[in-house]
Amino acid sequence: MRAIDAFTIDSHCIPLEDDELLLGRDVLDTQVVDVVGHRLARVSDVLLTRLPDGRLELAAVDVGIGAVFGRLGLRWLSEQFPERAVDWGDLHLTSDRGHDVHLATTVAAVHRLDAPALAELLTRLDLDSATEVIKTVGPERAAGAVELAHPEVGSRLMLALEPHDAAAVIDELPSESGHRYRHALGSRSPLTRRRFSRLRGWRLHRPLGVGGSHRGPHRD
């Protein structure tokens, strides 16, 4: 998981608590997975409610286009579109900070999803985020979700996991599914088991010769 202290309020350098988010950066205009409606949506506004003690609490997000027009000052146009609210407890944030906070907060939706809903979430997240979810929920719950996911999705997830994490999930699968994924893992080449990092803007400065051989500097 990403370092919590890397997320600070830049203008004041105030570190956030482990369960704190910045609405403007981590929620507004970011994508969320509606784990109840089984859809991927973008947050156009946040909906707050006032508690008896006067504090404000985030209750839901609006994923409708009307809220976008409202933020642009086009209120007359925004009123033509209904509010599309998603309860805060029924979503999973895909922003870096939001994703990490939801994994670390036990009351977040990801920690109470049944196997079908968890399979939907794994399908809609990017590969790195999905594998982090698998490692967070544990092999038993992950296996139930992988069993219900499309085989191609399951294969990509198993190949992306570290071998010991993938093996732990496969051990929890029914024998037929487990055999299929073991075969997929066993047949991958050594290169597919490694993760590579490239420098941004990396270029090959010397040309490759015919057949891929490297040409040295020309000499007269």
C-alpha positions in Angstrom: 0.0 0.0 0.0 1.1 3.6 -0.6 2.6 5.6 2.2 0.0 7.4 4.2 2.3 10.4 4.9 2.7 11.0 1.2 -0.8 12.4 1.2 -0.8 15.9 2.8 -2.6 19.2 2.3 0.0 20.9 0.1 -0.9 24.5 1.0 -0.5 24.0 4.7 1.5 20.7 5.0 -1.0 19.3 7.4 -0.7 15.4 7.5 -4.0 13.6 7.2 -5.2 11.0 9.6 -5.3 7.4 8.3 -9.0 7.6 7.6 -9.2 11.2 6.3 -9.7 12.2 2.7 -9.7 15.5 0.8 -13.1 15.8 -0.9 -11.8 18.0 -3.7 -8.8 15.8 -4.5 -9.8 12.3 -3.5 -13.5 12.2 -4.2 -14.8 14.9 -6.5 -14.5 14.2 -10.2 -12.9 10.8 -9.5 -14.4 7.4 -10.5 -16.2 5.2 -8.0 -17.5 1.7 -8.1 -21.1 1.5 -7.0 -21.0 -2.0 -5.4 -24.8 -2.1 -5.1 -25.7 -0.8 -8.6 -22.8 -2.7 -10.2 -21.5 0.3 -12.2 -18.5 2.5 -12.6 -19.4 6.2 -12.3 -17.7 9.6 -11.9 -18.5 11.8 -8.9 -20.0 15.1 -9.9 -20.8 16.4 -6.4 -20.7 15.4 -2.8 -23.8 15.3 -0.6 -23.4 16.4 3.1 -25.7 16.1 6.0 -25.6 18.0 9.3 -25.4 16.1 12.5 -27.2 17.1 15.7 -24.0 18.5 17.1 -23.6 20.8 14.1 -20.8 18.8 12.3 -21.1 17.9 8.7 -21.0 14.3 7.5 -20.5 12.9 4.0 -23.6 10.9 3.3 -23.5 10.2 -0.5 -22.1 11.3 -3.8 -24.0 12.5 -6.9 -22.9 10.8 -10.1 -25.5 12.6 -12.3 -24.7 15.1 -15.1 -27.0 17.7 -13.6 -24.6 18.4 -10.7 -21.8 19.1 -13.3 -24.0 21.8 -14.9 -24.8 23.2 -11.5 -21.1 23.5 -10.7 -20.7 25.4 -14.0 -23.3 27.9 -13.0 -25.9 26.5 -15.4 -28.6 25.9 -12.7 -31.4 26.1 -15.2 -29.9 23.2 -17.1 -29.0 21.2 -14.1 -32.6 21.2 -12.9 -33.5 19.2 -16.0 -31.5 16.2 -14.8 -32.4 14.2 -11.7 -30.0 13.6 -8.9 -28.3 10.2 -9.0 -27.1 9.7 -5.5 -24.9 6.8 -4.4 -24.8 6.1 -0.6 -21.3 6.6 0.8 -21.4 3.1 2.3 -22.2 1.5 -1.1 -19.2 2.7 -3.1 -15.5 2.1 -3.5 -13.2 5.0 -4.5 -10.7 4.4 -7.2 -8.5 7.4 -6.5 -5.1 6.4 -4.9 -5.9 7.9 -1.5 -9.5 6.8 -1.5 -8.7 3.2 -2.5 -6.1 3.0 0.3 -8.4 4.5 2.9 -11.2 2.1 2.0 -8.9 -0.9 2.3 -7.7 0.3 5.7 -11.1 1.2 7.1 -13.0 -1.9 8.2 -16.4 -0.2 7.9 -15.9 0.4 4.1 -18.0 -1.5 1.6 -15.2 -3.7 0.4 -15.0 -5.4 3.8 -18.6 -6.6 3.8 -19.3 -7.5 0.2 -20.5 -11.0 -0.6 -18.8 -13.1 -3.3 -20.9 -11.8 -6.3 -20.4 -8.2 -5.3 -16.7 -8.7 -4.7 -16.4 -10.3 -8.1 -18.0 -7.2 -9.7 -15.6 -4.9 -7.8 -12.5 -6.9 -8.9 -13.7 -6.8 -12.5 -14.2 -3.0 -12.5 -10.9 -2.0 -10.8 -7.6 -1.7 -12.5 -5.3 -4.7 -12.1 -3.0 -3.3 -9.3 -6.0 -2.1 -7.2 -7.8 -5.5 -7.7 -4.8 -7.5 -6.5 -4.5 -5.2 -3.4 -8.2 -5.9 -2.7 -7.5 -9.7 -2.9 -4.6 -9.5 -0.5 -6.7 -7.4 1.9 -9.8 -9.6 2.0 -7.8 -12.8 2.2 -7.7 -16.0 0.1 -11.0 -17.5 1.2 -13.1 -14.5 0.3 -11.0 -13.8 -2.8 -11.5 -17.4 -4.0 -15.3 -17.0 -3.8 -15.1 -13.9 -6.0 -12.6 -15.3 -8.5 -14.8 -18.4 -8.9 -17.7 -16.2 -10.0 -15.7 -13.8 -12.1 -15.1 -14.4 -15.8 -12.2 -16.9 -16.4 -10.2 -14.3 -18.3 -10.5 -11.9 -15.3 -9.6 -14.6 -12.9 -6.5 -15.6 -15.0 -5.3 -12.0 -15.2 -5.6 -11.6 -11.4 -3.8 -14.9 -10.7 -1.0 -13.9 -13.0 -0.7 -10.5 -11.5 -0.5 -11.7 -7.9 2.8 -12.8 -6.3 3.1 -16.6 -6.6 2.5 -17.3 -2.9 -0.6 -15.1 -2.9 -2.0 -16.7 -6.0 -1.3 -20.2 -4.6 -3.2 -19.3 -1.4 -6.3 -18.2 -3.4 -6.1 -21.3 -5.7 -6.0 -23.6 -2.7 -9.4 -22.3 -1.7 -11.0 -22.8 -5.1 -13.0 -26.0 -6.2 -10.7 -28.6 -7.7 -11.7 -28.0 -11.3 -11.1 -24.2 -11.1 -8.0 -24.7 -9.1 -6.5 -27.0 -11.7 -7.3 -24.5 -14.5 -5.5 -21.7 -12.7 -2.6 -23.9 -11.6 -2.1 -24.8 -15.3 -2.2 -21.1 -16.3 0.4 -20.2 -13.7 2.6 -23.2 -14.5 2.6 -22.4 -18.2 3.6 -18.8 -18.0 7.1 -17.9 -19.1 9.7 -16.5 -16.5 9.3 -13.0 -18.0 5.6 -12.9 -17.2 6.3 -13.5 -13.6 8.4 -10.3 -13.3 7.2 -6.7 -13.1 9.3 -4.2 -15.0 9.7 -0.5 -14.5 10.7 1.9 -17.2 12.0 5.4 -17.0 9.5 7.9 -18.4 10.8 9.1 -21.8 13.2 6.1 -22.2 14.6 5.8 -25.7 17.0 3.5 -27.5 19.8 5.8 -28.7 21.7 3.3 -30.8 20.0 1.7 -33.8 19.5 -2.1 -34.1 21.0 -3.8 -37.0 19.4 -6.4 -39.2 18.1 -9.3 -37.2 18.2 -7.3 -34.0 22.1 -7.3 -33.7 23.5 -4.2 -32.2 25.7 -2.0 -34.3 28.7 -0.5 -32.8 30.0 3.0 -33.7 31.1 3.4 -37.3 34.8 3.5 -37.9 36.5 4.5 -41.2 
